[in-house]
Amino acid sequence: MVELIILAVFCVALFASLLTGAPLLYALAFGLVLFAGYGVRCCGLRETLKMCWNGVKTARGILLLFVLLGLLTSMWRAAGTIPTVVSFAVELIRPEIFVLLTFVLNSAMSLLTGTALGTAATMGVICATIGRSMGMDGVSDSAWIGGAVLAGVYFGNRISPISSMALLTAGITKTDIYQNIRDMVRTTWLPFLMSCVVYFAAGMNVDVIAGVAGASGVVGASGVPNVVELFAKDFSLSLWSLMPAAVIVVLSVARVRTSLVLLWSSASAFVLALVIENQTFIDLLKSIIFGYKTTVPEIAKMVNGGGLLSTVNVFLIVVIAGCCGGIFKGTSLLQPVKSRIEKMSQNTNPFVATLACASLVSCVVCNQTLTIILTNQMTENLGAKNQALNLYDTAVTVIALVPWSVATVIVLNAVQAPNSAVLCACFLYLVPVCRVMVGLCGKKGGVNGDFF
């Protein structure tokens, strides 16, 4: 009973933070105090601190990626990589299919690289920048673009053979990653096609205005601004500027570790910024810490940002989430929830129970890795035909629909989208919804609907 009260109070604190606009860190810190108090009561102070440390250690790889992403996003700006890619891509863009194209491009990039965060920092930022350059900077437009990016980056994060989350899920369920991918294709094609239809329809209704570029009188055909003239005021737009993006693609295909991919791409961008863009060494160091800042006001909204300081808030969220996860694993705080999940499975099926469990856990732990691990721990004895597939279709993706989760905050911050963008991440909703619907149809037809 005490455990349920503690979890309920924490959930209230989270929702209060969302409703009042208070910093999420306050609610998470409050929750950590609650959970730590429970841990001290059950196991003592020393053991509780050990649990917190173990939890943070499990997230150390993610923390390193955040630092590297801050470095990457600033260097890609300083080297002119993002402006150059945007300048080429904007010529092919048509406003009426832009939302759909955003989803497809981010899906392809994440499938290729296996990283949601890396895709958000590159292709996601590029798409969001193009959208703003076309005047799609209203709340509704930003939500649709942000939702398309969010859905796209987690498409590949779920199904790519080089995704750390896909490999983690295969590891904890002791299954083969390539067999898991073949299984996932069966539960992916329909939600993907349905998402494309939704994004195409949404794009047809997006209100495109002159925007930043229009204010400068630089607008190309079909209402798409000619950003080349704007970016050329501060960047050389040389083909060499595409090298950091090429490094990402080549090293990802070669299955080089994600941290090294981001580091080498950032290093190549640093050199290009010095040689091609004539940036000074001191200015680049400032950009690494504080983020890149252009001297051209007209493009400030499109290129300013990045840097290590931009990752501080998310870094602290991950540390707190890691501490909480360590306490969850080391105490019986979640035991009452596990008992109820088992009863739900008996009344419905293992997939529905796993979906409910993943939804609850993701709201509390706010961390993708911990959500996958804890969901598996609480559902591995439910008797599912394919436990790995159930996790791929719930824990791996549901976390991105929680506005205060690390998985969501990073992506939406990178593309400067509002929290309402989670409502537009269609693919992430449709994957579990289609599974549930197939399960219901299978049950009516006398077939076990636990599997597609």
NORNORMO-V79752 format. One record per run of one state. SS is the DSSP state (2 for helix, 1 for strand, 0 for the rest). FROM is the first residue (numbers start at 1). TO is the last residue. Records with the same first field share a line. If there is no record, write none. Layout:
SS = FROM-TO  FROM-TO
This chain:
0 = 1-1  21-23  44-44  59-59  79-80  90-94  114-115  134-138  160-163  174-176  205-210  216-218  220-220  224-224  226-226  232-238  254-257  276-280  291-291  293-296  304-304  306-307  331-334  348-349  366-367  380-386  393-394  402-405  416-418  425-425  445-452
2 = 2-20  24-43  45-58  60-78  81-89  95-113  116-133  139-159  164-173  177-204  211-215  221-223  227-231  239-253  258-275  281-290  297-303  308-330  335-347  350-365  368-379  387-392  395-401  406-415  419-424  426-444
1 = 219-219  225-225  292-292  305-305
